[in-house]
Amino acid sequence: MRPADWYAVKYTQFFINNLKEWSDPRLPIWATISNGEFEGIPGGYPMNMNVTPRSQPVTTLASDNRLGNIMTYAETQFILAEAATRGWITTSAKTYYETGITSGITQWNATVPTDYLTKEELAWDDALALEDKLEKIHLQKYYALFYTDFQQWFEYRRTGHPVLPVGQGHENGGKMPARMIYPIVLQSTNKNNLDAAIASQGPDDINTLVWWQRP
């Protein structure tokens, strides 16, 4: 990323507030202080809304070799936690879930607080309904996938988790996009293949499901 692109990124309230509520040690590693505290901006705000920039990525992250990873140990553990929760494997989901959380923190050379895994909003409960368990897993996976390409979005499209806020400026009937549209340049430089792709997949529209999302 160019420096200008890096400085343009601002964290949302959803991203910041969860970390603050959990007293997550990754927060000061990832985010800058704004107005004397960590503070995010509303997600999906209307285009005509004047939003003051708040916490943004710490500049040293731009050259941190932990960004741009392919697959971390934490991600693998959350994959196994989901598999166990869905009954695909017989090992305890709790073990994978807690290992995923721990690894997601320690990979940033941070120490897991002693009470972290027992906090009410984080503690694993086998009595929860399936969707509630998946929400716990994928909320933690969301943070473990910090700057892992577009994987957070892919996981959200696949599972619907974590539940993300829909702001007043979120158009498209409040639905999250299923895909990105093809860039305009393809219409002039590669129109034949563009037309072939559209004929195969469906309309070039943000709501057209990609092949792995289709029933």
Sequence and secondary structure as in RCSB ss.txt:
>XXXX:A:sequence
MRPADWYAVKYTQFFINNLKEWSDPRLPIWATISNGEFEGIPGGYPMNMNVTPRSQPVTTLASDNRLGNIMTYAE
TQFILAEAATRGWITTSAKTYYETGITSGITQWNATVPTDYLTKEELAWDDALALEDKLEKIHLQKYYALFYTDF
QQWFEYRRTGHPVLPVGQGHENGGKMPARMIYPIVLQSTNKNNLDAAIASQGPDDINTLVWWQRP
>XXXX:A:secstr
  HHHHHH   BHHHHHHHHHHT TTHHHHB  BTTB   B TT  TTS       B GGGGG TTTT S  HHH
HHHHHHHHHHTTSS S HHHHHHHHHHHHHHTTT    TTGGGSTTTS  TTS HHHHHHHHHHHHHHHTTTSTT
HHHHHHHHH  S     TT  GGG   SS    THHHHHSHHHHHHHHHHH  SSTTS  GGG  
